Amino acid sequence: MNPVDHPHGGGNHQHIGKASTISRGAVPGQKAGLIAARRTGLLRGTQKTQD
């Protein structure tokens, strides 16, 4: 479920109003969005591969 579609989320507009990450130990009504995310955000740069 997207956090903006949840009743505690952003409502009819695409703004959540709080962080979209949630801990794994949260109660079931709070688990909308990125559950127990290790990291968020855009991955920048490239990774060198060894030949």
PyMOL CGO cylinders between C-alpha atoms (Angstrom):
from pymol import cmd
from pymol.cgo import CYLINDER

trace = [
    CYLINDER, 0.00, 0.00, 0.00, 1.26, 3.43, -0.85, 0.3, 1, 1, 1, 1, 1, 1,
    CYLINDER, 1.26, 3.43, -0.85, 1.44, 5.77, 2.13, 0.3, 1, 1, 1, 1, 1, 1,
    CYLINDER, 1.44, 5.77, 2.13, -0.55, 8.47, 0.33, 0.3, 1, 1, 1, 1, 1, 1,
    CYLINDER, -0.55, 8.47, 0.33, -3.47, 6.04, -0.09, 0.3, 1, 1, 1, 1, 1, 1,
    CYLINDER, -3.47, 6.04, -0.09, -3.64, 5.17, 3.60, 0.3, 1, 1, 1, 1, 1, 1,
    CYLINDER, -3.64, 5.17, 3.60, -6.14, 6.90, 5.91, 0.3, 1, 1, 1, 1, 1, 1,
    CYLINDER, -6.14, 6.90, 5.91, -3.28, 8.17, 8.08, 0.3, 1, 1, 1, 1, 1, 1,
    CYLINDER, -3.28, 8.17, 8.08, -1.32, 9.25, 5.01, 0.3, 1, 1, 1, 1, 1, 1,
    CYLINDER, -1.32, 9.25, 5.01, -1.64, 12.16, 2.65, 0.3, 1, 1, 1, 1, 1, 1,
    CYLINDER, -1.64, 12.16, 2.65, -5.32, 12.03, 1.75, 0.3, 1, 1, 1, 1, 1, 1,
    CYLINDER, -5.32, 12.03, 1.75, -6.39, 13.10, -1.71, 0.3, 1, 1, 1, 1, 1, 1,
    CYLINDER, -6.39, 13.10, -1.71, -3.14, 14.88, -2.52, 0.3, 1, 1, 1, 1, 1, 1,
    CYLINDER, -3.14, 14.88, -2.52, 0.28, 13.34, -3.11, 0.3, 1, 1, 1, 1, 1, 1,
    CYLINDER, 0.28, 13.34, -3.11, 1.91, 14.57, 0.10, 0.3, 1, 1, 1, 1, 1, 1,
    CYLINDER, 1.91, 14.57, 0.10, 2.53, 12.18, 2.94, 0.3, 1, 1, 1, 1, 1, 1,
    CYLINDER, 2.53, 12.18, 2.94, 3.14, 14.71, 5.72, 0.3, 1, 1, 1, 1, 1, 1,
    CYLINDER, 3.14, 14.71, 5.72, 5.57, 12.48, 7.60, 0.3, 1, 1, 1, 1, 1, 1,
    CYLINDER, 5.57, 12.48, 7.60, 8.38, 10.09, 6.84, 0.3, 1, 1, 1, 1, 1, 1,
    CYLINDER, 8.38, 10.09, 6.84, 7.38, 7.20, 4.58, 0.3, 1, 1, 1, 1, 1, 1,
    CYLINDER, 7.38, 7.20, 4.58, 9.67, 4.77, 6.42, 0.3, 1, 1, 1, 1, 1, 1,
    CYLINDER, 9.67, 4.77, 6.42, 8.27, 2.77, 9.32, 0.3, 1, 1, 1, 1, 1, 1,
    CYLINDER, 8.27, 2.77, 9.32, 9.88, 0.37, 11.76, 0.3, 1, 1, 1, 1, 1, 1,
    CYLINDER, 9.88, 0.37, 11.76, 9.20, -3.35, 11.60, 0.3, 1, 1, 1, 1, 1, 1,
    CYLINDER, 9.20, -3.35, 11.60, 7.83, -3.38, 15.14, 0.3, 1, 1, 1, 1, 1, 1,
    CYLINDER, 7.83, -3.38, 15.14, 5.10, -0.83, 14.40, 0.3, 1, 1, 1, 1, 1, 1,
    CYLINDER, 5.10, -0.83, 14.40, 1.45, -1.72, 14.88, 0.3, 1, 1, 1, 1, 1, 1,
    CYLINDER, 1.45, -1.72, 14.88, -0.37, -2.99, 11.75, 0.3, 1, 1, 1, 1, 1, 1,
    CYLINDER, -0.37, -2.99, 11.75, -2.26, 0.25, 11.15, 0.3, 1, 1, 1, 1, 1, 1,
    CYLINDER, -2.26, 0.25, 11.15, 1.00, 2.15, 10.75, 0.3, 1, 1, 1, 1, 1, 1,
    CYLINDER, 1.00, 2.15, 10.75, 2.66, -0.18, 8.27, 0.3, 1, 1, 1, 1, 1, 1,
    CYLINDER, 2.66, -0.18, 8.27, 2.17, 1.71, 5.02, 0.3, 1, 1, 1, 1, 1, 1,
    CYLINDER, 2.17, 1.71, 5.02, 5.12, 2.68, 2.89, 0.3, 1, 1, 1, 1, 1, 1,
    CYLINDER, 5.12, 2.68, 2.89, 8.71, 1.54, 3.27, 0.3, 1, 1, 1, 1, 1, 1,
    CYLINDER, 8.71, 1.54, 3.27, 8.68, -1.08, 6.03, 0.3, 1, 1, 1, 1, 1, 1,
    CYLINDER, 8.68, -1.08, 6.03, 12.01, -1.44, 7.89, 0.3, 1, 1, 1, 1, 1, 1,
    CYLINDER, 12.01, -1.44, 7.89, 13.97, 0.29, 5.13, 0.3, 1, 1, 1, 1, 1, 1,
    CYLINDER, 13.97, 0.29, 5.13, 17.74, -0.05, 5.38, 0.3, 1, 1, 1, 1, 1, 1,
    CYLINDER, 17.74, -0.05, 5.38, 18.28, 3.00, 3.21, 0.3, 1, 1, 1, 1, 1, 1,
    CYLINDER, 18.28, 3.00, 3.21, 16.17, 5.32, 1.08, 0.3, 1, 1, 1, 1, 1, 1,
    CYLINDER, 16.17, 5.32, 1.08, 16.85, 7.84, -1.63, 0.3, 1, 1, 1, 1, 1, 1,
    CYLINDER, 16.85, 7.84, -1.63, 18.33, 7.90, -5.09, 0.3, 1, 1, 1, 1, 1, 1,
    CYLINDER, 18.33, 7.90, -5.09, 21.40, 5.77, -5.72, 0.3, 1, 1, 1, 1, 1, 1,
    CYLINDER, 21.40, 5.77, -5.72, 24.03, 8.18, -7.03, 0.3, 1, 1, 1, 1, 1, 1,
    CYLINDER, 24.03, 8.18, -7.03, 27.17, 7.31, -8.95, 0.3, 1, 1, 1, 1, 1, 1,
    CYLINDER, 27.17, 7.31, -8.95, 28.40, 4.05, -10.42, 0.3, 1, 1, 1, 1, 1, 1,
    CYLINDER, 28.40, 4.05, -10.42, 30.10, 1.06, -8.88, 0.3, 1, 1, 1, 1, 1, 1,
    CYLINDER, 30.10, 1.06, -8.88, 33.37, -0.21, -10.32, 0.3, 1, 1, 1, 1, 1, 1,
    CYLINDER, 33.37, -0.21, -10.32, 33.42, -3.90, -11.19, 0.3, 1, 1, 1, 1, 1, 1,
    CYLINDER, 33.42, -3.90, -11.19, 36.58, -5.96, -10.90, 0.3, 1, 1, 1, 1, 1, 1,
    CYLINDER, 36.58, -5.96, -10.90, 37.61, -7.95, -13.98, 0.3, 1, 1, 1, 1, 1, 1,
]
cmd.load_cgo(trace, "trace")
